[in-house]
């Protein structure tokens, strides 16, 4: 059984470790889970991730409770099945899906999961980033998925609903170093239980700022009703993504400006991946081999590399490249 120390990171160490455990059949014990975080141990979203993976590989699990700082996960054979899971809070649906993604490389038949929780919450990729950046990039290299947003969920009520389908997939060698140079920025400006004018103001400001930088825009408006209330904007420029959530007291124009500024900063590196996609692609780079260019190396990227190298016969190297970094994965 592998022992993974989770003290240096957050939930991502847990998600990657149990995903690779389910995929490889190797048991894992994760200790010191989120030890240095304010709310130590397992949260509701982490428990939902473990429960979802447990269902798909009939795992034996110990230590699965709120606040637990130690978890044992012993997988059996991967047996895909359709199911529903309720995070029980506004915990991120995107992060639950992130944990499920690597399983596509080991399943023999498709499965669909309906997840209830938060679609647009702090400290997690918005569901539209996952759909239009993460899944599109992985789709280029063979990962077959379908994602449908049925209802949005914001903090604190959550109650968003997403249907996610994963199909048996084979990953091709990943080579994605430099940005395509595309000048088209696409996006979505959205509100729920709020006036449409807020979404229009976010959109207008984003277009104004992007046009100043000689970028073309195709940003759509979405207005919805639901249990929870919120607003946000998600932008993507081919393989780069950016987003900002609305907050009480934060003007719509400031929300748009923050999203645009982040996208422009990531674009300035000239490399294919933004800092957040840089860590998400690590498990797939381990299976495919190859190299990616990323704007910045985050703690999440380093932690993901450490976990993946413990499970698989792969060695990652990171080197400075242009205005960012080159990450290379090679089988050993």
C-alpha positions as CSV (number, residue, x, y, z in Angstrom):
1,X,0.0,0.0,0.0
2,X,1.3,3.4,-1.0
3,X,1.4,6.1,1.7
4,X,0.8,9.6,0.6
5,X,1.4,12.6,2.8
6,X,-1.3,15.2,2.3
7,X,0.1,17.9,4.7
8,X,1.7,20.1,2.0
9,X,-1.5,20.6,-0.1
10,X,-5.2,20.6,-0.2
11,X,-7.9,18.3,-1.6
12,X,-6.1,17.8,-4.9
13,X,-3.6,15.4,-3.4
14,X,-6.5,13.3,-2.2
15,X,-8.4,13.5,-5.5
16,X,-5.4,12.5,-7.6
17,X,-4.3,9.7,-5.2
18,X,-7.7,8.0,-5.1
19,X,-8.3,8.4,-8.8
20,X,-4.9,6.7,-9.6
21,X,-5.6,4.1,-6.9
22,X,-8.9,3.1,-8.6
23,X,-7.2,3.1,-12.0
24,X,-4.1,1.1,-11.1
25,X,-5.6,-1.1,-8.5
26,X,-3.0,0.0,-5.9
27,X,-4.2,0.6,-2.4
28,X,-3.4,3.9,-0.8
29,X,-3.2,5.4,2.7
30,X,-3.4,9.2,2.7
31,X,-2.2,10.8,6.0
32,X,-2.2,14.4,7.3
33,X,-5.1,15.4,4.9
34,X,-5.2,19.2,4.5
35,X,-3.2,19.4,7.7
36,X,-2.1,23.0,7.2
37,X,-5.5,24.3,6.0
38,X,-7.9,26.2,8.3
39,X,-10.5,23.5,8.1
40,X,-8.3,20.4,8.3
41,X,-9.3,17.0,7.1
42,X,-12.0,15.9,4.7
43,X,-14.8,18.3,3.7
44,X,-18.1,17.4,2.1
45,X,-16.7,17.7,-1.5
46,X,-13.8,15.4,-0.7
47,X,-16.1,12.8,0.8
48,X,-18.3,13.0,-2.4
49,X,-15.2,12.4,-4.5
50,X,-14.2,9.3,-2.5
51,X,-17.8,8.0,-2.5
52,X,-18.0,8.4,-6.3
53,X,-14.7,6.5,-6.9
54,X,-15.7,3.9,-4.3
55,X,-18.9,3.1,-6.3
56,X,-16.9,2.7,-9.5
57,X,-14.3,0.3,-8.2
58,X,-16.1,-1.3,-5.2
59,X,-13.4,-0.1,-2.9
60,X,-12.9,-0.8,0.8
61,X,-12.6,2.5,2.5
62,X,-11.6,3.5,6.1
63,X,-11.7,6.9,7.6
64,X,-14.4,8.4,5.4
65,X,-16.0,11.1,7.7
66,X,-16.1,14.9,8.0
67,X,-12.8,16.2,9.3
68,X,-10.9,12.9,8.9
69,X,-7.2,13.5,8.4
70,X,-6.4,9.9,7.4
71,X,-8.0,7.7,4.7
72,X,-7.4,4.2,3.5
73,X,-8.7,3.3,0.0
74,X,-8.3,-0.3,-1.3
75,X,-9.8,-0.6,-4.8
76,X,-11.3,-3.7,-6.4
77,X,-12.0,-4.1,-10.2
78,X,-13.3,-1.0,-12.0
79,X,-17.0,-1.6,-12.7
80,X,-18.6,1.4,-14.4
81,X,-22.2,2.1,-13.4
82,X,-24.6,5.0,-13.6
83,X,-25.3,6.7,-10.3
84,X,-26.2,10.0,-8.6
85,X,-24.3,11.8,-5.8
86,X,-25.2,14.8,-3.7
87,X,-22.3,16.7,-2.2
88,X,-24.6,18.0,0.4
89,X,-23.3,21.6,0.2
90,X,-22.1,24.1,-2.4
91,X,-18.9,21.9,-2.7
92,X,-17.5,22.0,-6.2
93,X,-19.0,19.7,-8.8
94,X,-16.0,20.5,-11.1
95,X,-13.6,19.0,-8.5
96,X,-15.6,15.8,-8.2
97,X,-15.5,15.4,-12.0
98,X,-11.8,16.1,-12.0
99,X,-11.3,13.1,-9.7
100,X,-13.4,10.9,-12.1
101,X,-11.6,12.0,-15.4
102,X,-8.6,9.6,-15.3
103,X,-10.9,6.6,-15.0
104,X,-11.8,7.0,-18.7
105,X,-8.4,5.3,-19.4
106,X,-9.3,2.1,-17.5
107,X,-13.1,1.6,-18.0
108,X,-14.6,-0.9,-20.5
109,X,-18.0,0.8,-20.8
110,X,-19.4,4.2,-20.4
111,X,-21.1,5.5,-17.2
112,X,-23.1,8.6,-16.4
113,X,-23.2,10.4,-13.0
114,X,-25.6,13.1,-11.9
115,X,-23.9,15.4,-9.3
116,X,-25.7,17.9,-7.1
117,X,-23.6,20.7,-5.5
118,X,-21.9,23.9,-6.5
119,X,-21.2,24.7,-10.2
120,X,-19.7,28.2,-9.5
121,X,-17.8,28.5,-6.2
122,X,-14.6,30.0,-4.9
123,X,-11.3,28.1,-5.1
124,X,-12.5,25.7,-7.8
125,X,-12.8,25.8,-11.6
126,X,-16.3,27.0,-12.7
127,X,-18.2,24.4,-14.5
128,X,-17.9,26.3,-17.8
129,X,-14.1,26.4,-17.5
130,X,-14.1,22.6,-17.1
131,X,-16.4,22.3,-20.1
132,X,-14.7,24.7,-22.5
133,X,-11.1,24.5,-21.4
134,X,-10.3,21.2,-19.5
135,X,-12.5,18.8,-21.4
136,X,-11.8,20.4,-24.8
137,X,-8.1,20.1,-24.4
138,X,-8.3,16.5,-23.1
139,X,-10.7,15.7,-25.9
140,X,-8.1,16.7,-28.5
141,X,-5.9,13.9,-27.1
142,X,-8.6,11.2,-27.0
143,X,-10.6,11.6,-23.7
144,X,-14.2,11.1,-24.5
145,X,-16.7,12.8,-22.2
146,X,-20.1,14.7,-22.3
147,X,-21.1,17.3,-19.8
148,X,-24.5,19.0,-19.4
149,X,-25.3,21.8,-16.9
150,X,-28.9,21.3,-15.8
151,X,-29.0,23.9,-13.0
152,X,-26.4,26.3,-11.6
153,X,-25.4,26.2,-7.9
154,X,-23.7,29.1,-6.0
155,X,-22.5,29.4,-2.4
156,X,-23.9,28.8,0.1
157,X,-27.0,26.9,-1.0
158,X,-25.5,25.0,-3.9
159,X,-28.2,22.7,-5.4
160,X,-26.7,22.9,-8.9
161,X,-27.1,19.8,-11.0
162,X,-24.7,18.5,-13.7
163,X,-24.8,15.3,-15.7
164,X,-21.4,14.0,-16.7
165,X,-20.8,11.0,-19.0
166,X,-17.4,9.3,-19.3
167,X,-16.5,6.9,-22.1
168,X,-13.7,4.4,-22.5
169,X,-10.8,6.3,-23.9
170,X,-7.2,6.0,-25.1
171,X,-4.9,8.9,-24.6
172,X,-2.6,10.0,-27.4
173,X,0.8,11.5,-26.8
174,X,0.3,15.1,-25.6
175,X,2.3,17.8,-27.2
176,X,0.9,21.2,-26.5
177,X,3.6,23.8,-25.9
178,X,2.8,27.2,-27.5
179,X,-0.5,29.0,-27.7
180,X,-2.2,28.9,-31.1
181,X,-2.1,32.7,-31.4
182,X,-5.9,32.8,-31.9
183,X,-7.4,36.3,-31.4
184,X,-10.9,35.0,-30.6
185,X,-12.0,35.1,-27.0
186,X,-15.2,33.3,-26.3
187,X,-17.1,33.3,-23.1
188,X,-20.2,33.3,-21.0
189,X,-21.5,36.1,-18.7
190,X,-24.2,34.7,-16.4
191,X,-26.6,35.5,-13.6
192,X,-29.0,33.5,-11.5
193,X,-31.9,35.2,-9.7
194,X,-30.4,38.6,-10.6
195,X,-31.3,41.2,-13.2
196,X,-30.1,40.5,-16.7
197,X,-28.5,44.0,-16.8
198,X,-25.7,42.7,-14.5
199,X,-24.7,40.0,-17.1
200,X,-24.9,42.6,-19.8
201,X,-22.6,45.0,-17.9
202,X,-20.0,42.3,-17.4
203,X,-20.2,41.3,-21.0
204,X,-19.9,45.0,-22.2
205,X,-16.9,45.7,-20.0
206,X,-15.1,42.5,-21.0
207,X,-15.6,43.3,-24.8
208,X,-14.4,46.8,-24.3
209,X,-11.2,45.7,-22.6
210,X,-10.5,42.8,-25.0
211,X,-11.1,45.0,-28.1
212,X,-8.6,47.5,-26.7
213,X,-6.1,44.6,-26.9
214,X,-7.1,43.8,-30.5
215,X,-9.0,40.6,-29.6
216,X,-12.3,39.5,-31.1
217,X,-15.1,38.5,-28.8
218,X,-18.0,36.1,-28.8
219,X,-19.4,36.3,-25.3
220,X,-22.9,35.0,-24.6
221,X,-25.4,36.0,-21.9
222,X,-27.2,33.4,-19.7
223,X,-30.0,34.3,-17.3
224,X,-31.4,31.6,-15.0
225,X,-33.6,30.9,-11.9
226,X,-32.6,28.5,-9.2
227,X,-32.3,27.8,-5.5
228,X,-29.1,29.8,-5.2
229,X,-28.1,33.3,-6.3
230,X,-25.0,34.4,-8.1
231,X,-23.2,35.8,-11.1
232,X,-19.9,35.4,-12.9
233,X,-18.0,35.4,-16.2
234,X,-15.9,32.7,-17.8
235,X,-13.6,33.5,-20.8
236,X,-11.5,31.2,-23.0
237,X,-9.0,31.9,-25.7
238,X,-8.5,28.5,-27.4
239,X,-6.5,26.6,-24.7
240,X,-6.4,29.4,-22.1
241,X,-9.1,30.1,-19.6
242,X,-10.1,32.7,-17.1
243,X,-13.0,33.5,-14.8
244,X,-14.3,35.7,-12.0
245,X,-17.3,35.2,-9.7
246,X,-19.5,38.1,-8.6
247,X,-19.5,39.1,-5.0
248,X,-21.9,41.3,-2.9
249,X,-20.7,44.9,-3.3
250,X,-18.4,44.1,-6.3
251,X,-19.4,46.0,-9.4
252,X,-20.1,44.0,-12.5
253,X,-17.4,45.9,-14.4
254,X,-14.8,45.0,-11.8
255,X,-15.7,41.3,-12.1
256,X,-15.3,41.5,-15.9
257,X,-12.0,43.4,-15.6
258,X,-10.5,40.8,-13.2
259,X,-11.4,38.0,-15.6
260,X,-10.0,39.9,-18.6
261,X,-6.7,40.9,-16.9
262,X,-6.1,37.3,-15.8
263,X,-6.6,36.1,-19.4
264,X,-4.3,38.8,-20.8
265,X,-1.6,37.9,-18.2
266,X,-1.8,34.2,-19.2
267,X,-1.8,35.1,-22.9
268,X,1.4,37.1,-22.4
269,X,3.4,33.9,-21.7
270,X,2.8,32.8,-25.3
271,X,2.3,29.2,-24.0
272,X,-0.6,26.9,-24.5
273,X,-1.8,26.3,-20.9
274,X,-2.8,28.6,-18.1
275,X,-1.5,27.9,-14.6
276,X,-4.7,26.0,-13.6
277,X,-4.8,23.7,-16.6
278,X,-1.1,23.1,-16.0
279,X,-1.8,21.0,-12.9
280,X,-5.0,19.3,-14.2
281,X,-3.1,17.8,-17.2
282,X,-0.4,16.1,-15.1
283,X,-2.1,12.7,-14.6
284,X,-2.8,12.5,-18.4
285,X,0.7,13.5,-19.3
286,X,1.9,10.7,-17.1
287,X,0.0,8.1,-19.2
288,X,0.6,9.6,-22.6
289,X,4.1,11.0,-22.3
290,X,4.9,14.3,-24.1
291,X,5.3,17.9,-23.1
292,X,3.2,21.0,-22.4
293,X,3.9,24.7,-22.1
294,X,2.4,26.4,-19.1
295,X,2.5,30.1,-17.9
296,X,3.3,29.4,-14.2
297,X,4.2,26.4,-12.0
298,X,1.8,26.3,-9.0
299,X,2.0,24.4,-5.8
300,X,-0.9,22.3,-7.1
301,X,1.3,21.3,-10.1
302,X,4.2,20.3,-7.9
303,X,2.0,18.3,-5.6
304,X,0.2,16.5,-8.5
305,X,3.6,15.5,-9.9
306,X,4.7,14.1,-6.6
307,X,1.6,12.0,-6.2
308,X,1.6,10.7,-9.9
309,X,5.3,9.8,-9.7
310,X,4.5,7.6,-6.6
311,X,1.8,5.6,-8.5
312,X,3.3,5.4,-12.0
313,X,6.7,4.7,-13.7
314,X,7.0,8.2,-14.9
315,X,9.5,11.1,-14.4
316,X,8.5,14.7,-14.9
317,X,11.0,17.5,-15.6
318,X,10.3,21.2,-15.5
319,X,12.4,23.8,-17.3
320,X,12.1,27.5,-18.0
321,X,10.8,28.1,-21.5
322,X,10.1,31.6,-23.1
323,X,7.9,33.5,-20.6
324,X,6.8,30.4,-18.8
325,X,7.7,26.7,-18.3
326,X,7.9,23.4,-20.2
327,X,6.7,20.3,-18.3
328,X,7.8,17.0,-19.8
329,X,6.6,13.6,-18.8
330,X,8.7,10.5,-19.7
331,X,8.1,6.9,-18.9
332,X,11.0,5.3,-16.9
